[in-house]
Every structure is written in structure tokens, then in C-alpha cells.
Amino acid sequence: MQKCSWDLTFPIFLLQGKKATSYPAMWNKLADQSECDNRVVVDGNLITSQGPGTSMEFSLAIVEKLFGRERALELAKTMVFV
């Protein structure tokens, strides 16, 4: 059986003062759990998501941050995501 080691490898102090989400089993590790229900959360240069099932939204959030909303929407359309 494989165990998620996020709690062992991720320095949780990096999230202090930031809005974030994570894999649901790790929500109790977050100091601020107000964004846990969101699949992807962007707070400044920090982008977090809940896990593999949110990879498309996570990828598009990165594209939007780096290249702008218009480019992210264009890419989403070409990938038949919207």
C-alpha cells in the first residue's frame, strides 16, 4: 500500500499567510483551511491544487499567471476544456 508523503516532504511553513488547497487528506495540515473546497487556488505566485484530478485547471492557472487570461482561455478552448 502506498502512502502519500506530502506531509513528510512539503515544508508547510511555505504556506503561512497564503491561501491554498491540497489533497483532501492533508486539509487538516493547513493553518488556513478556508480554500480547501476549491480545486485550484492562486495566491500571488503560489498556485496549489487538490491533486491529479485537478491537473487541467492547475495547468491553465499556471498559463494564466505566466501569459494572461486570454491565452489561458484560448488554450482551454483548443483542448476542448471550455
Legacy VTK file of the C-alpha trace (Angstrom):
# vtk DataFile Version 3.0
C-alpha trace
ASCII
DATASET POLYDATA
POINTS 82 float
0.000 0.000 0.000
1.303 3.428 -0.941
1.073 6.321 1.491
1.017 9.953 0.430
4.191 11.524 1.781
3.194 15.156 1.150
3.215 15.832 4.879
6.757 14.455 5.124
8.296 16.275 2.167
6.487 19.615 1.762
7.729 22.416 4.031
4.328 23.548 5.321
5.816 26.836 6.565
5.905 27.997 2.923
2.104 28.278 3.070
1.989 30.523 6.146
-0.004 33.643 5.364
-1.095 32.216 1.997
-4.399 30.869 0.715
-4.000 27.289 -0.511
-5.718 23.997 -1.117
-4.299 20.492 -1.058
-5.148 16.841 -1.328
-8.235 16.393 0.905
-6.448 14.063 3.319
-3.983 16.888 4.048
-6.507 19.685 4.698
-6.028 19.374 8.441
-2.352 20.310 7.984
-3.234 23.737 6.547
-3.340 26.610 9.032
-5.934 28.409 6.862
-8.486 25.890 5.617
-10.829 28.484 4.066
-9.906 27.496 0.489
-9.902 23.711 0.875
-13.112 23.235 -1.107
-11.600 24.961 -4.146
-9.989 22.718 -6.729
-7.273 25.292 -7.560
-6.172 28.310 -5.532
-3.940 31.153 -6.730
-2.429 33.462 -4.123
0.252 35.698 -5.595
2.926 33.466 -7.086
1.658 30.393 -5.225
-0.649 28.061 -7.156
-2.000 24.953 -5.410
-4.488 22.260 -6.384
-6.149 19.253 -4.806
-4.435 16.546 -6.815
-4.272 14.666 -10.125
-7.950 15.178 -10.909
-7.418 18.932 -10.981
-4.393 18.897 -13.281
-6.133 20.641 -16.194
-7.350 23.552 -14.045
-3.943 23.701 -12.369
-2.156 23.841 -15.734
-4.458 26.563 -17.021
-3.916 28.586 -13.838
-0.172 28.456 -14.488
-0.665 29.521 -18.116
-2.912 32.376 -16.986
-0.344 33.538 -14.418
2.524 33.477 -16.929
0.807 34.506 -20.167
-2.517 36.091 -19.222
-6.180 35.122 -19.062
-6.779 35.472 -22.798
-4.063 32.944 -23.629
-5.320 30.528 -20.965
-8.879 30.698 -22.361
-7.581 30.220 -25.893
-5.638 27.149 -24.799
-8.619 25.780 -22.857
-10.780 26.063 -25.991
-8.244 24.256 -28.179
-8.138 21.466 -25.597
-11.964 21.293 -25.561
-11.948 22.140 -21.870
-14.452 25.003 -22.112
LINES 1 83
82 0 1 2 3 4 5 6 7 8 9 10 11 12 13 14 15 16 17 18 19 20 21 22 23 24 25 26 27 28 29 30 31 32 33 34 35 36 37 38 39 40 41 42 43 44 45 46 47 48 49 50 51 52 53 54 55 56 57 58 59 60 61 62 63 64 65 66 67 68 69 70 71 72 73 74 75 76 77 78 79 80 81
